[in-house]
Amino acid sequence: MNSNLFAELLPDSGAEQFAELLSRPGLRIERIVSAGQASPPGFWYDQPQGEWVLVLQGEARLAFDDEPAPRLLKQGDFVDIAPHRRHRVESTAIPTVWLAVHYDCKES
């Protein structure tokens, strides 16, 4: 990947694009480019690690199992998702560029 977050935003296929920017033990940073994708009906992410996401461009609707309505995330909005907090992507604009930081959580 080019060292510019906004380079090569949409793949030719229109498929969602994932690019790992940095990986260290307990930490992974990736750029995600969505092109209208959403989670399949009835599917919920339930990840063992924490995830902090920032919308750099575009917008998305992110739903949490424990909230009554999806959140609209616009450019500059971010959210920290705790491990095992069930969530799903309801919709994304074309393109939506995310910065996702996946991290291990150690309980004290």
C-alpha positions in Angstrom: 0.0 0.0 0.0 1.1 3.5 -0.7 2.0 5.5 2.4 -1.0 7.8 1.9 -4.2 6.8 3.6 -6.3 8.2 0.7 -4.3 6.5 -2.2 -6.1 3.8 -4.2 -9.4 4.2 -2.4 -11.7 1.9 -4.3 -10.6 -1.4 -5.7 -11.7 -2.1 -9.3 -14.1 -4.8 -8.1 -16.0 -2.5 -5.7 -15.3 -5.0 -2.9 -14.5 -3.8 0.5 -10.7 -3.2 0.8 -8.6 -3.9 3.9 -5.0 -2.7 4.2 -2.9 -3.5 7.2 -0.8 -0.4 8.1 0.9 -1.6 11.3 1.0 -4.8 13.3 2.6 -5.3 16.6 1.9 -7.8 19.4 -1.5 -6.9 20.8 -2.0 -4.1 18.2 -3.1 -4.0 14.5 -4.0 -0.8 12.6 -5.8 -1.0 9.3 -7.4 1.1 6.7 -10.8 -0.1 5.5 -12.4 1.3 2.4 -16.1 0.4 2.1 -18.1 0.8 -1.1 -21.7 0.5 0.1 -21.1 -2.7 2.1 -23.2 -3.7 5.2 -23.1 -6.6 7.5 -25.3 -9.5 6.3 -28.8 -9.6 7.8 -28.7 -11.1 11.3 -24.9 -11.1 11.5 -23.2 -9.4 14.5 -19.5 -8.9 15.1 -18.4 -10.3 18.5 -14.7 -9.8 18.6 -12.3 -10.9 21.4 -10.2 -7.7 21.1 -11.1 -4.0 21.4 -11.5 -1.9 18.3 -11.3 1.8 17.9 -12.6 3.1 14.6 -12.5 6.5 13.0 -14.4 7.6 9.9 -11.9 9.6 7.8 -14.2 10.1 4.8 -17.8 9.2 4.0 -20.3 8.0 6.6 -21.6 4.8 8.0 -24.4 3.5 10.3 -23.1 1.3 13.1 -25.6 -0.6 15.2 -24.9 -2.1 18.7 -26.9 -4.9 20.1 -27.3 -3.0 23.4 -28.5 0.3 21.8 -32.0 0.9 20.4 -31.0 2.6 17.2 -27.9 2.7 14.9 -25.4 5.5 15.2 -24.6 7.7 12.2 -20.8 8.1 12.0 -19.7 11.0 9.8 -16.2 12.2 8.9 -14.2 12.7 12.0 -16.5 10.6 14.3 -15.0 7.7 16.2 -16.0 5.0 18.6 -14.2 2.6 20.9 -15.8 -0.8 20.8 -15.2 -3.0 23.8 -14.3 -6.7 23.4 -17.4 -8.9 22.8 -19.7 -5.9 22.3 -21.9 -7.1 19.6 -22.1 -4.6 16.6 -22.8 -4.5 12.9 -22.5 -2.2 10.0 -25.9 -1.2 8.8 -24.8 0.9 5.8 -21.8 2.7 4.3 -21.5 5.6 1.8 -19.4 5.1 -1.3 -16.6 5.4 -0.4 -16.2 5.3 3.3 -12.7 5.3 4.6 -12.1 4.0 8.1 -9.1 3.8 10.3 -9.4 0.8 12.6 -7.2 0.1 15.6 -7.6 -3.4 17.0 -6.0 -3.9 20.4 -5.8 -6.6 23.1 -7.3 -5.7 26.4 -5.7 -7.0 29.6 -7.9 -7.2 32.7 -6.1 -5.9 35.8 
